[in-house]
Amino acid sequence: MERPTLRDVLDARKTIAPYVSRTPLISYAALDSFIGAEVRLKHENHHPLGAFKVRGGINFLAHLSEEQRRRGLTTASTGNHGQSVANACRLFGAKAVIVVPKNANPLKVRSMENLGAEVLHHGGNFDEARGYSERLAKEEGYRYVHAADEPLLVAGVATFALEIIEDFPDVEYILVPLGGGSGAAGASIVAKAVNPNIRVVAVQSEQAPAGYLSWKNRRITEAPMHTIAEGLATQTGYELPQSIIWDLLDDFLLVSDEEIACAIAILIEKAHTLAEEAGAAALAGAIKMKDELKGKRVAVVVTGSNITLDRLREALDLYRGG
């Protein structure tokens, strides 16, 4: 796998432009006051699919041959990556078979089905679903799409970082959640190519720390995962994004699930913004590193908004109780 470059990201922007609208980067006075910094939210939750992954799926499908599209594609997902692949397959006329864990977010499952994908439930977590999807690819001849180890996916999602720097050229920090790692890897590629002084910080749940441990150990590492944030719930680090962030990422924070849940409520209260658990993780990280960020110019990526009503109630109850 060749690591994407800034040129690949610029090409990806041209590829996805007919299908993906630029998302806003907005500041909120109440959030600035709360963090003590000049904070702007990158609203990737404003995509029609409610998540940043839509960028990568379109870039990936646009580069497949007609023969590959005819064979069909399969992937594993906890939701947002699956939506992205399903949406892109619909746009480019390819069959999509998405394997999700048995406890997958029902909102995301329905979205994938509405987009025309065949959704199969298998296993108790993402990595078990991934293994089944890989077997399907071998048995049925589908093109298997890894959720992170695909250069075209990374280049596609990295386009959000181009938009951040264009809209906020004096940004000093970019905070982005990390599950599989395509978003953090993409942001690192763009930031370090444009302005090496921009600090890119990844944020992951301490209850699913495989990505963090892989980055810290500089080798692919597995770890238990028991997080409420399905978008961050991976059991291992992944080769391509890890190879990028080993070289380019400035810092990596772990936050608790409770801190993530409170960040969901804070986004509603102070920024009128709905986020799912993974989508609120970067703000949880910004709150945790308030002292370092004081007086700085900060972009916080809200990667998605696909949260169930039950999970939203739990987050609000926790925040009120705290």
C-alpha positions in Angstrom: 0.0 0.0 0.0 1.4 3.3 -1.0 0.8 6.1 1.4 -1.3 8.9 0.0 0.3 12.3 -0.6 -1.1 15.8 -0.7 -1.4 15.5 -4.4 -3.6 12.4 -4.0 -5.8 14.4 -1.6 -6.1 17.3 -4.1 -7.0 14.8 -6.8 -9.6 13.2 -4.5 -11.2 16.6 -3.9 -11.8 17.0 -7.7 -13.2 13.4 -7.8 -15.7 13.8 -5.0 -16.7 17.4 -5.8 -19.7 16.5 -7.9 -21.1 14.4 -5.1 -20.0 15.9 -1.8 -20.7 19.4 -0.5 -18.1 21.4 1.4 -19.0 21.3 5.2 -18.9 24.4 7.4 -16.3 25.4 9.9 -18.1 27.4 12.6 -17.2 29.0 15.9 -19.5 29.3 18.9 -18.9 31.9 21.6 -20.1 29.6 24.4 -17.8 26.9 23.3 -14.8 29.3 23.0 -15.5 30.5 26.5 -15.8 27.0 27.9 -12.5 25.8 26.3 -10.7 29.1 26.7 -9.6 29.0 23.1 -10.7 30.1 19.6 -12.5 26.9 18.7 -14.1 26.1 15.3 -16.2 22.9 14.7 -15.7 21.2 11.4 -19.2 20.0 10.8 -18.7 16.6 9.1 -22.0 15.7 10.8 -23.7 17.9 8.2 -23.3 15.5 5.4 -26.6 13.8 4.3 -25.2 10.5 5.6 -24.3 12.2 8.9 -20.6 11.3 8.7 -17.2 12.2 7.2 -16.7 8.7 5.7 -18.9 9.6 2.7 -15.8 11.3 1.2 -13.7 8.2 1.1 -16.3 5.8 -0.4 -16.9 8.0 -3.4 -13.2 8.4 -4.1 -12.7 4.7 -3.8 -15.6 3.6 -6.1 -14.7 6.3 -8.7 -11.3 4.6 -9.3 -12.6 1.0 -9.6 -12.8 -0.5 -13.1 -16.2 -1.5 -14.5 -15.3 -5.1 -14.1 -14.6 -4.6 -10.4 -17.9 -2.8 -9.9 -19.7 -5.7 -11.7 -18.2 -8.2 -9.3 -19.6 -6.2 -6.3 -18.0 -5.1 -3.1 -18.1 -6.3 0.5 -16.9 -4.6 3.6 -17.3 -4.7 7.4 -18.5 -1.7 9.3 -20.0 -0.6 12.6 -22.0 1.9 10.4 -20.5 5.0 8.9 -17.9 3.3 6.7 -20.7 0.9 5.6 -22.9 3.8 4.7 -20.1 5.4 2.7 -19.5 2.2 0.7 -23.3 1.6 0.2 -23.8 5.2 -1.0 -20.9 5.1 -3.4 -22.0 1.7 -4.8 -25.4 3.2 -5.4 -23.9 6.1 -7.3 -21.7 3.9 -9.4 -24.0 1.0 -10.0 -22.2 -1.7 -7.9 -23.6 -4.3 -5.6 -22.7 -3.7 -1.9 -22.7 -6.4 0.8 -22.0 -4.9 4.2 -21.3 -7.1 7.2 -22.1 -5.5 10.6 -21.8 -6.8 14.2 -25.0 -8.2 15.6 -25.4 -5.2 17.9 -24.8 -2.6 15.2 -26.4 0.8 15.5 -29.9 0.3 14.0 -30.0 3.8 12.5 -26.9 3.1 10.5 -28.1 -0.3 9.4 -31.4 1.1 8.1 -29.4 3.8 6.3 -27.3 1.2 4.5 -30.4 -0.8 3.5 -32.1 2.4 2.3 -29.0 3.0 0.1 -29.5 -0.4 -1.5 -26.9 -2.5 0.3 -27.4 -6.0 1.5 -26.6 -6.0 5.2 -25.5 -9.1 7.0 -25.2 -9.4 10.8 -22.3 -11.4 12.0 -20.3 -11.6 15.2 -20.2 -9.5 18.4 -17.8 -6.8 17.2 -16.3 -5.1 14.2 -13.3 -7.5 13.9 -15.5 -10.6 13.9 -17.7 -8.9 11.2 -14.5 -8.1 9.3 -13.4 -11.7 9.2 -16.7 -12.8 7.8 -16.6 -10.1 5.1 -13.1 -11.2 4.1 -14.3 -14.8 3.7 -17.3 -13.6 1.6 -14.9 -11.8 -0.7 -12.9 -15.0 -1.3 -16.0 -17.2 -1.7 -18.1 -14.9 -3.9 -15.4 -13.0 -5.8 -16.4 -9.6 -4.3 -13.9 -6.8 -4.0 -13.1 -6.6 -0.3 -12.9 -3.0 1.0 -10.9 -2.6 4.2 -12.2 0.1 6.4 -8.8 1.8 6.8 -6.1 0.0 4.8 -7.2 1.6 1.5 -5.1 4.6 0.2 -8.1 5.9 -1.8 -10.3 6.0 1.3 -7.6 7.8 3.3 -7.1 10.4 0.5 -10.9 10.9 0.2 -11.5 11.6 3.9 -8.4 13.8 4.1 -10.3 16.4 2.0 -12.0 17.6 5.2 -8.5 18.8 6.4 -7.9 20.8 3.2 -11.2 22.6 3.9 -10.2 23.3 7.5 -6.9 24.9 6.5 -8.4 26.9 3.6 -11.1 28.3 5.9 -8.9 28.7 9.0 -5.4 29.3 7.6 -3.9 30.3 11.0 -5.2 27.1 12.8 -2.7 25.8 15.3 -4.4 22.5 16.4 -6.6 20.0 14.6 -8.3 17.4 16.9 -9.8 14.4 15.2 -11.3 11.1 16.6 -9.5 7.9 15.8 -11.2 4.5 15.2 -9.6 2.8 12.2 -7.5 5.9 11.7 -8.3 7.1 8.2 -9.4 10.5 9.5 -6.4 11.2 11.7 -4.0 9.9 9.0 -5.6 12.1 6.4 -5.5 15.1 8.6 -1.8 14.5 9.4 -0.9 14.1 5.7 -2.5 17.4 4.8 -1.4 19.5 7.8 2.2 18.4 7.6 2.4 19.1 3.9 0.8 22.5 4.1 2.1 23.8 7.5 4.2 21.5 9.7 3.6 23.8 12.7 -0.1 22.7 12.8 -0.4 20.1 15.6 -2.7 17.2 14.8 -4.1 15.3 17.8 -6.0 12.0 17.6 -8.5 11.1 20.3 -9.7 7.6 21.1 -11.8 6.0 23.9 -9.6 4.5 26.7 -12.1 1.6 26.6 -11.0 0.7 23.1 -7.3 1.8 23.0 -5.8 -0.4 20.2 -5.1 2.5 17.9 -3.5 4.5 20.7 -1.3 1.5 21.8 -0.3 0.8 18.2 0.8 4.4 17.9 2.6 4.5 21.2 4.3 1.1 20.7 5.1 1.8 17.0 3.8 -1.6 16.1 0.3 -3.0 15.4 -1.2 -3.8 18.8 -4.5 -5.5 19.9 -6.5 -4.5 22.9 -9.9 -5.2 24.5 -12.7 -2.9 23.5 -15.8 -2.1 25.6 -16.6 1.4 24.4 -20.1 2.9 23.8 -18.5 4.7 20.7 -19.0 2.1 17.9 -17.1 4.3 15.5 -14.0 4.0 17.7 -14.5 0.3 18.6 -11.6 -1.5 16.8 -9.7 -4.3 18.4 -6.4 -3.7 16.6 -4.5 -0.9 14.9 -4.4 -0.9 11.1 -1.3 -0.9 9.0 -1.8 2.0 6.6 -3.1 4.7 8.9 -0.7 3.6 11.6 2.3 3.9 9.3 1.2 7.4 8.6 0.5 8.6 12.1 3.7 7.0 13.4 5.6 9.5 11.3 3.2 12.5 11.3 0.8 12.7 14.2 1.8 15.1 17.0 -0.2 13.7 19.9 -2.7 11.1 20.9 -5.2 11.4 23.8 -7.4 8.8 25.4 -10.7 9.9 26.9 -13.2 8.0 29.0 -16.6 7.0 27.7 -18.1 9.3 30.3 -16.1 12.2 28.9 -17.4 11.4 25.4 -21.0 11.2 26.6 -20.6 14.6 28.4 -19.1 16.0 25.2 -22.3 15.0 23.3 -24.3 17.1 25.7 -21.9 20.0 25.7 -22.1 20.1 21.9 -25.9 20.4 22.1 -25.8 23.0 24.9 -23.0 25.2 23.7 -23.0 24.7 19.9 -26.5 23.5 18.9 -24.8 20.4 17.4 -25.8 16.8 17.4 -23.0 14.2 17.5 -22.7 10.5 17.9 -20.2 9.2 20.4 -17.3 9.0 18.0 -18.3 12.3 16.6 -18.0 14.0 20.0 -14.6 12.4 20.9 -12.5 15.2 19.6 -14.3 17.7 21.7 -13.8 15.4 24.7 -10.1 15.6 23.9 -10.2 19.4 23.6 -11.8 19.6 27.0 -9.2 17.3 28.5 -6.3 19.4 27.1 -7.8 22.8 28.0 -4.7 24.0 29.6 -2.5 23.4 26.5 -5.1 24.9 24.2 -5.7 28.1 26.2 -5.6 31.0 23.8 -4.9 28.8 20.8 -6.7 28.5 17.4 -8.3 25.1 17.4 -10.3 23.1 14.9 -12.4 20.2 16.3 -13.7 17.7 13.8 -17.3 16.5 14.5 -17.1 13.4 12.4 -20.7 12.1 12.7 -24.2 12.5 14.1 -25.7 9.1 13.8 -26.8 8.5 17.4 -29.8 6.6 18.6 -32.4 8.3 20.8 -31.6 5.9 23.7 -27.9 6.8 23.6 -28.7 10.5 23.4 -30.9 10.3 26.5 -28.1 8.4 28.3 -25.6 11.1 27.5 -27.9 13.9 28.5 -28.8 12.2 31.8 -25.1 11.6 32.6 -24.3 15.3 31.9 -27.2 16.6 34.0 -26.2 14.2 36.8 -22.6 15.3 36.7 
